[in-house]
Amino acid sequence: MILVLTVSIVRLLSCPFVLGDLPIHALTNELVGNWKVYLTNTHSEKFLNCGGSSPNNNSSNLHHSLNDYKRFLLDKYGKLTEYDVNFTVERSVDHSLVFPRNKWKLLNILDQKHNIIGHWTMVYDVGLNIRMCKIEAFGYLRYTKGNKDECVDSGNGKNRSKDEFDCYKTDPTKIHIGWARRDNGTFECFYGEKIGNVEGMGGSTVLFKNMSMDERFKVSGDNVTINSEASHKYHLFGNQVYACGRPYPMFKTESLPKNWKWSDLELDSSETGNQGACGSCYALASIWAIEKRFEIGYKKMMNKTYRIEFDVNSLVRKSPYNQECKGGYPFLVGKDIKDFGIKALNPVFSDRFYVKDYNYVGGCYECTNETLMMHEIYNFGPIVAAINAGPDFISHKKGIFEGETEIERKRFCDSPDTGLGGWEFTNHAVAIIGWGESENDGKYWVIKNDWGGDWGVNGYAKVRRGINLNGIESQAIYFDPDFESGGGNEILTKNSRSTVHRT
């Protein structure tokens, strides 16, 4: 038993879902305001690394050539196109989305005339993603390494002798390294910097400016004791479901069944993944969910089961956005597969498979909640969620997981009264395939983990639902398969020809 627990702890520590490999931490509130966004005029049909590496890593990001990233882009790619925009906490619906996503309220990007020109989101607490003017751009936020003697650069953002965040400083007003892609498929590089008031809408930058990461965690814990004025101003309340209270409800659950899942997979260990010592939970959970959504789509369109298995290792090893076995982000798995596609392990398929869209459930980070997750799963298929996996989760075997007994929740409300849920620490990714409810058990999620068949019941488990347990309802990602191009369309075309031939 001791050996099993030790191995599981290694798996957990090697899979930093939210922190990835990069010691960056910022809050949504700190990005709110006026920005100048810059894009190169490259319009390249080939991907541009924009100064990064594949896979992305801390050492490459901290190369001295990127210290002035705007200058780097000017020297390497020439003239930049400039946009003056305002990232706001105002929200609006996007009627071009399918139901029920067309009811979600996304964070608005405004132009200088206060017209809505797009939408934006934080990517957890490390990056900025924008969609505007037929362009999607993502960038990690600016961060630098400290000069302390104990801050030895291990090349991966981690430090064995001291907390990594005490050795690095985040500047949420600048993009460190960024990539962009137009709707026509051409690639550019992306930079941005905040102008004017750089303190956000409520001053969380002021609150956090002189705090270490450890101190930030302390003020966001459940049992924190701080002065009443700060408690009122920054809403540091530990006894509620979300750091900022419950995000705006947009749907009711009465129209959904009390018990729903896409299959009885939790009774079958044949599809249970095992990440081993590689911190790739972000990739395994995401790609499994994408595989299942392709299957669901083919079942609806062709009335037959078509199972596909993708090459996870290739994506993990080569992604310019994530940090290989040192961690990553499901949101950026979506970006990776939309930009480059992914190969199937079955050599029959000549084309790569793509996702057509991906995003946080609810339309932005901090917009997710239980009800939106249920509707997304019911209508489209499994999703991927973040969770703070501690010792109790690691050793979980059966029954409903009720939370950790020895760790406190680390969370912070930086944008009160906006409908956003607030920041919450998570470190692992799981797939959610459905939910259940009974008089004896209450409400729960049905999740799939990637720690092998010995964890939970054949790698699956039930997790308490409706209370944002360990942050599981604070950030969830969906992926839409692309059936119009690549391998996704190849299968439909072959099936169509086969049907015509038989008739």
TAGISUL-V700675 format. One record per backbone hydrogen bond with DSSP energy under -1.0 kcal/mol. NH is the residue of the N-H (numbers start at 0). CO is the residue of the C=O. E is the energy in kcal/mol with one decimal. If there is no record, write none. Layout:
# TAGISUL-V700675
nh=NH co=CO e=E
nh=NH co=CO e=E
This chain:
# TAGISUL-V700675
nh=4 co=0 e=-2.2
nh=5 co=1 e=-2.2
nh=6 co=2 e=-2.3
nh=7 co=3 e=-2.2
nh=8 co=4 e=-2.3
nh=9 co=5 e=-2.0
nh=10 co=6 e=-2.1
nh=11 co=7 e=-2.5
nh=12 co=8 e=-2.9
nh=13 co=9 e=-1.8
nh=14 co=11 e=-1.7
nh=16 co=14 e=-1.6
nh=16 co=426 e=-2.4
nh=19 co=15 e=-2.1
nh=21 co=18 e=-1.2
nh=23 co=21 e=-2.1
nh=25 co=124 e=-1.3
nh=29 co=26 e=-1.1
nh=30 co=27 e=-1.7
nh=32 co=86 e=-2.4
nh=34 co=84 e=-3.0
nh=35 co=192 e=-2.6
nh=36 co=82 e=-2.8
nh=37 co=190 e=-3.7
nh=38 co=80 e=-2.1
nh=39 co=188 e=-1.7
nh=43 co=186 e=-2.0
nh=51 co=48 e=-2.2
nh=55 co=318 e=-1.5
nh=55 co=321 e=-1.5
nh=58 co=154 e=-1.2
nh=60 co=56 e=-2.0
nh=61 co=57 e=-1.8
nh=62 co=59 e=-1.5
nh=65 co=62 e=-2.2
nh=66 co=63 e=-1.6
nh=71 co=67 e=-2.2
nh=72 co=68 e=-2.3
nh=73 co=69 e=-2.2
nh=74 co=70 e=-2.6
nh=75 co=71 e=-2.1
nh=76 co=72 e=-3.0
nh=77 co=73 e=-1.4
nh=80 co=38 e=-3.3
nh=82 co=36 e=-2.6
nh=84 co=34 e=-2.5
nh=85 co=109 e=-2.0
nh=86 co=32 e=-2.7
nh=87 co=107 e=-2.2
nh=91 co=105 e=-2.0
nh=96 co=93 e=-1.8
nh=100 co=97 e=-1.0
nh=101 co=97 e=-1.2
nh=102 co=99 e=-1.8
nh=103 co=100 e=-1.7
nh=105 co=91 e=-3.0
nh=107 co=89 e=-2.8
nh=108 co=117 e=-2.5
nh=109 co=85 e=-2.3
nh=110 co=114 e=-2.0
nh=113 co=110 e=-1.9
nh=116 co=108 e=-2.9
nh=118 co=130 e=-2.2
nh=119 co=106 e=-1.4
nh=120 co=128 e=-2.2
nh=122 co=126 e=-2.5
nh=125 co=122 e=-2.1
nh=126 co=122 e=-1.2
nh=127 co=138 e=-2.5
nh=128 co=120 e=-2.8
nh=129 co=136 e=-2.7
nh=130 co=118 e=-2.6
nh=131 co=134 e=-2.3
nh=132 co=116 e=-1.0
nh=134 co=131 e=-1.7
nh=135 co=180 e=-2.3
nh=136 co=129 e=-2.5
nh=137 co=178 e=-2.7
nh=138 co=127 e=-2.0
nh=139 co=176 e=-2.0
nh=140 co=125 e=-2.7
nh=141 co=173 e=-2.5
nh=143 co=168 e=-2.2
nh=145 co=166 e=-3.8
nh=150 co=147 e=-1.6
nh=151 co=149 e=-1.8
nh=165 co=162 e=-1.3
nh=166 co=163 e=-1.0
nh=168 co=143 e=-2.5
nh=170 co=141 e=-3.3
nh=173 co=170 e=-1.3
nh=174 co=191 e=-2.2
nh=175 co=139 e=-3.2
nh=178 co=137 e=-2.9
nh=179 co=187 e=-2.6
nh=180 co=135 e=-2.3
nh=181 co=185 e=-2.6
nh=182 co=133 e=-2.2
nh=184 co=181 e=-2.2
nh=186 co=43 e=-3.4
nh=187 co=179 e=-2.6
nh=189 co=177 e=-1.4
nh=190 co=37 e=-2.4
nh=192 co=35 e=-1.9
nh=193 co=172 e=-3.1
nh=194 co=33 e=-2.9
nh=206 co=202 e=-1.9
nh=207 co=203 e=-2.6
nh=208 co=204 e=-1.6
nh=210 co=207 e=-2.1
nh=215 co=211 e=-2.1
nh=216 co=212 e=-2.5
nh=217 co=213 e=-1.9
nh=218 co=214 e=-2.1
nh=220 co=217 e=-1.0
nh=223 co=220 e=-1.1
nh=230 co=226 e=-2.1
nh=231 co=227 e=-2.2
nh=232 co=228 e=-2.3
nh=233 co=229 e=-2.8
nh=236 co=234 e=-1.6
nh=243 co=420 e=-2.2
nh=244 co=241 e=-1.6
nh=255 co=252 e=-1.9
nh=259 co=434 e=-2.5
nh=261 co=432 e=-1.6
nh=266 co=263 e=-2.1
nh=267 co=264 e=-2.3
nh=271 co=268 e=-1.3
nh=274 co=449 e=-2.6
nh=277 co=274 e=-1.9
nh=278 co=324 e=-2.1
nh=279 co=277 e=-2.5
nh=283 co=279 e=-2.7
nh=284 co=280 e=-2.4
nh=286 co=282 e=-3.0
nh=287 co=283 e=-2.1
nh=288 co=284 e=-1.9
nh=289 co=285 e=-2.1
nh=290 co=286 e=-2.7
nh=291 co=287 e=-2.3
nh=292 co=288 e=-2.0
nh=293 co=289 e=-2.2
nh=294 co=290 e=-2.2
nh=295 co=291 e=-2.7
nh=296 co=292 e=-2.3
nh=297 co=293 e=-2.6
nh=298 co=294 e=-2.4
nh=299 co=295 e=-2.0
nh=300 co=296 e=-2.3
nh=301 co=297 e=-3.2
nh=302 co=298 e=-1.2
nh=310 co=342 e=-2.8
nh=311 co=309 e=-1.5
nh=314 co=310 e=-1.3
nh=315 co=311 e=-2.6
nh=316 co=312 e=-2.5
nh=317 co=313 e=-1.6
nh=318 co=314 e=-1.4
nh=322 co=326 e=-1.7
nh=325 co=322 e=-2.3
nh=326 co=323 e=-1.1
nh=332 co=328 e=-1.2
nh=333 co=329 e=-1.9
nh=334 co=330 e=-1.5
nh=335 co=331 e=-2.4
nh=336 co=332 e=-2.5
nh=337 co=333 e=-2.1
nh=338 co=334 e=-2.4
nh=339 co=335 e=-2.9
nh=341 co=352 e=-1.8
nh=344 co=308 e=-3.2
nh=348 co=345 e=-1.6
nh=352 co=341 e=-2.8
nh=355 co=479 e=-2.9
nh=356 co=479 e=-1.1
nh=358 co=477 e=-1.4
nh=360 co=475 e=-2.9
nh=362 co=359 e=-2.6
nh=366 co=363 e=-2.1
nh=372 co=368 e=-2.2
nh=373 co=369 e=-2.2
nh=374 co=370 e=-2.2
nh=375 co=371 e=-2.2
nh=376 co=372 e=-2.5
nh=377 co=373 e=-2.6
nh=378 co=374 e=-2.3
nh=379 co=375 e=-2.3
nh=380 co=376 e=-1.1
nh=382 co=431 e=-1.7
nh=383 co=476 e=-2.1
nh=384 co=429 e=-2.9
nh=385 co=474 e=-1.9
nh=386 co=427 e=-2.2
nh=387 co=469 e=-2.5
nh=388 co=386 e=-1.1
nh=393 co=389 e=-2.4
nh=394 co=390 e=-1.9
nh=395 co=392 e=-1.0
nh=400 co=461 e=-3.3
nh=410 co=219 e=-1.8
nh=411 co=422 e=-2.6
nh=420 co=365 e=-2.5
nh=422 co=411 e=-2.3
nh=424 co=409 e=-3.5
nh=426 co=386 e=-1.8
nh=427 co=386 e=-1.4
nh=429 co=384 e=-2.4
nh=430 co=447 e=-2.1
nh=431 co=382 e=-2.8
nh=432 co=445 e=-2.3
nh=433 co=445 e=-1.1
nh=434 co=259 e=-3.2
nh=435 co=443 e=-2.4
nh=437 co=441 e=-1.4
nh=441 co=437 e=-2.5
nh=443 co=435 e=-2.3
nh=444 co=462 e=-3.5
nh=445 co=433 e=-2.7
nh=446 co=460 e=-2.9
nh=447 co=430 e=-3.0
nh=448 co=458 e=-2.7
nh=451 co=272 e=-2.2
nh=454 co=451 e=-1.2
nh=455 co=395 e=-2.1
nh=456 co=459 e=-3.1
nh=458 co=454 e=-2.4
nh=459 co=456 e=-1.5
nh=460 co=446 e=-1.9
nh=462 co=444 e=-2.0
nh=463 co=400 e=-2.4
nh=464 co=442 e=-1.7
nh=470 co=467 e=-2.2
nh=471 co=468 e=-2.2
nh=473 co=470 e=-2.0
nh=476 co=383 e=-3.1
nh=477 co=358 e=-2.4
nh=479 co=356 e=-3.1
nh=481 co=353 e=-2.5
nh=486 co=351 e=-3.0
nh=488 co=484 e=-1.1
nh=489 co=485 e=-1.9
nh=490 co=486 e=-1.9
nh=492 co=488 e=-2.7
nh=493 co=489 e=-2.5
nh=494 co=490 e=-2.4
nh=495 co=491 e=-2.3
nh=496 co=492 e=-2.3
nh=497 co=493 e=-2.4
nh=498 co=494 e=-2.3
nh=499 co=495 e=-2.2
nh=500 co=496 e=-2.5
nh=501 co=497 e=-2.0
nh=502 co=498 e=-1.6
